[in-house]
């Protein structure tokens, strides 16, 4: 059985009741990647969770695309910093244990 890795933008937008232009704009701001399958614009299934978050920012919190772009960049930086802190904490714990 073949797993479907993409969903058409049309299907996605119909399901979430949002305009297709929103996804295209997210792509223009490099917040999501659009794939083309059989000459049809699609999004990767792995990006659905991110897109759902961006939909909430825009349609529920009324944040414009520029604001979403800034927020997304800041959240990505925070996530990277949290990973760095965790890695440093693990190293410190290792060296403190004396092993």
N, C-alpha and C positions, 0 to 999 in steps of 0.2 A: 504494500500500500504506500503510495507516494504522499508525503506531507506537503501541504501548501505553505510556502514561505512568504507569499505576498497576498495582499487583498487589493482589489481595485479601489481607487479613490472614490469612485462613484458609489460602490457598495458601502464603503466605510462611512461616507458622508450621509448616505440615506439612513444607515443604522443609527448614527448619532444626531441626525437631523441638523446638520451644519452645511454651510455652502462649501463647494469644492474649492473655491478661491481661497478659503482659509488655509487649506493644506498646501496649496501652491505658494501662498505667501510665506508660510512656515519654511518651505523649501528654499525660497529666495533669501531668507534670513539664515539659512543653513542650520535650522533647528531640527529638521527632519530630512531624510533622504528619500527621493522619489525614484522608483525603479520603473523600467518600461518592459512590459511583458506582452508580446503580440501587439505591439503599437498601442498599448493601453497603459496609462499612468497608474502605478500601483505604489503601495507603501509596504514595507517589510513588517511582518507580524511582530517581530521583536521590538518594533518602535511604537506599538499600540499604547502601551502603558505611558510612555512619554507624551504621546499625542493627547491622551486623555487628560493628563495634567495640564497641558497647554490649553486645551479646550476649557477646562475649569477656570484657568486664569483669565481667559478672554471673555467667555460668555457668562460666567457666574460672578466673577470679580470685576468685570468690565475694565480689564487692563489691556492697553493697546499693544500692538505687535512689538514696538520698540521697547516697551516696558517688559514684555515677555522675554525678549531677547536678553535684556540686562539681567532679569531675575534668573533666567536659565543659566547664563554664564556664571553668576554668583553661586548658584546652587551647585554647579559642577565643580567650582573651586573649593567650596566647603566640603564636598564629598571627597575630593582628592586630598585635602588637608586632613580629614578624618582618617583616611587610609594611611597617610604618612604618620600620624600620631599613633595609630594602632601598631604599625610596623616598628616604630621607635620604642614604644612601650614593650613590645614583645622582645626586642633586642636587649633592652634594659633589664627586663625580668630574667632573661637568659644569663646575662653577665653577673647579675646580682646573686643568682643561684649558685654561682661558682663552677658551673659545668663548662 
